[in-house]
Amino acid sequence: MDLVKDWLEIRKHFNKSFRSNFYVSIASVDKDNHPTITPIGSLFLNRNRTGFYFEKYLTKLPQHAQYNNKICVLAVNSNTWFWVKSLFKGRFNSYPAIKLYGELGERREASEIEITRLQRRMKATQGTKGNKYLWGDMQFVRDVKFTKAEK
């Protein structure tokens, strides 16, 4: 899979995956080379093969970034109809999963545009107690630069 040529398809896949799972999984490695998976519900992909996620509740991922900033992000389309149709057809019309490899940047304050993107994504939960509790005070993001993609 070509990161540059297929970037639009990759972004579409991540959007579908998020709608079916509400999160993606980010793998990182600690200073002793032990791998860890972190579920992230706030990863956004930009148009230029970069992305960002809101860093509020995370503990391990920021710690690992101090020693090793390399990550792998897995997005799986878990939509029931996608799988049922694929099983009956005996093939997938699109990839069931995509992995993106990348490097974490520094933690920084979120821009107004980034906060707006988060609010738009979480709009379905607006008005609930959980929405304000979970996403009401998201101030910091961490940039991600992607270097490789696999289907």
ABEGO torsion letter per residue (X at the ends): XBAAAAAAAAAAAAAAAAAAAGBBBBBBBBAAGBBBBBBBAABBBBAAGBBBBBBAABAAAAAAAAABABBBBBBBBABAAAAAAAAAAGBBABBABBBBBBBBBBBBBBBAAAAAAAAAAAAAABGBAAAAAAAABBABBBBBBBABBBX
